[in-house]
Amino acid sequence: DGKKTPSSAAVIGGGLAYGANTSTVLGSDTRDVTSRVAINGGEIHGKVVAGSVVANGGYAAVIHGDTLLDMRGGTVNDDLVGGGMVQDATSLSGEDAPSHNLIVTGNAGVTVAGGTAKGEIVGGNYVRGNGSARVENSSVTITSGTFSPDTANKAQYVIGGNKSMAYGSSSSKPADVATTLVKGNSSVLVDGDVNIVDGAVAGGSMAKAEKDGQATATVAGNSGVQVDKGTLAGVVGGGIAETYYGGEDTSPIATSEVKGTSSVTINGGTIKGIAYGAVANGTSSAAVVGGGLANDKGSTASVTNTSVTIAGGKIDGKVVAGGLAINGGTTMVKESTLLTMTGGEVTGDLIGGNLLEKNGKDDGSIASTTVSVEGGTVAGEIYGGSYVRNTADTSEVANTTLNISGGSIGATEPQGWAQYVVGGGKAMSNATVTASNVTNTATVNISGGDITRGAVVGGGFARAQGANGSATANVEDSVVNLTGGTLVGVVGGGLAENLGTASSSAEVTNASLTIGGNATVNGIIYKGNDGKKTPSSAAVIGGGLAY
């Protein structure tokens, strides 16, 4: 997204509306068509667009039917766009104006089965600059090929939906308003021996804005990512919102929304960690995010519900059922989250709610979260609620449920701290006022599995670091039911740790702990397994634990 040119597309499968009062139409209301581009060889320096393009003050383009980009060979040094593209179109007005500058009435998609794709991949439409576009459904399927190296001064993404990119105002033009819509669903499938080392694979749409630009990208239905095979930098089930070049006098706004359910299914492969950044790369501790990703101030990524399934593969990082907010961005899950693990390996934490880090924000309370571990191995902690990490903000969940019926939980590599299975949320502060609360009930049901580290905690987990600030992880009611499995210890209430001189609080109003069946409970471990671990003389604590 560097300096804009009159048209950045090198190959256009449909029509071109270029300049004032121009428009194109493919097909008709009674005759659908398919606008198709196939790449089997050669080298292309510029974007490849399967559909039509509206540029340089153009008015509108309509494709009655589908658009498809199929790549099996060759090299493309820029983006692949499965729908159409809008670049600096005229603003629409009047009763007879179309709803968007670009309309694809059917489905848009990109299939990559070979070749080298060095730019981003957008399953739907791409609005770059002022303008708007819509498509019915969009998708990306990747089974082979070579992809963008991690060398650009920005993250590059695979996007199942649309992309909206808005630039700021200048002396010669006002700020852009870029708007895209997927009326139905958007998705990405990765199933091949591929290595996608940059950015993330996102099932929803992307909104990106600089200075005082405004970008909106909406999926009206559901979004999702399925990984059966391959190595990826990261996975986001919902959409991505990013801003950059904001300042005291400019406030970019980027909003990505999935109105239905955003989902992630990992059946195999290796997921290493999300790389993000509109102008410079960063890497998150999260590898899989079920909701949306918001990066930087003025960015908002929201979904209504999420569903994450881990059935196989290896994930080198945290798995977040909700959304991820970093660098002042805001994430939101409006209703519920679900995280189910039946197999595979996760080296980081399982988080039932949202993950807020580096001044990330949470806009609203999640109604309910559910985490179920039936198999596989987890080397990190497990939280039923949200994880607020060294961030001056509060995340809330009304009700959490954590079910463990199988699997192995606990790190095998030496480390200097204990790990916990927590029914509520986790708040970790470092000179910040940080909170992760459950406003109603946190429920933990253990019927199987092997938990080798720390303890099972019915309430929340507050860890304070540094000389000031505070960490709060309160729960109204905690309920723990143990009927099977082997665990190192259990705390019916909350857990508060203080590693500095700041304050930590993990209050529970009412705590209930029931042990029956074939459950085996050993002593609680306060410290890590680096040779300095300190088992407690207590195995079962009905109330809380302050350490």
Summary of the structure (lengths in Angstrom):
residues: 547
radius of gyration: 24.2
end to end distance: 49.8
largest distance: 80.2
contacts: 2554
relative contact order: 0.07
helix: 0%
strand: 58%
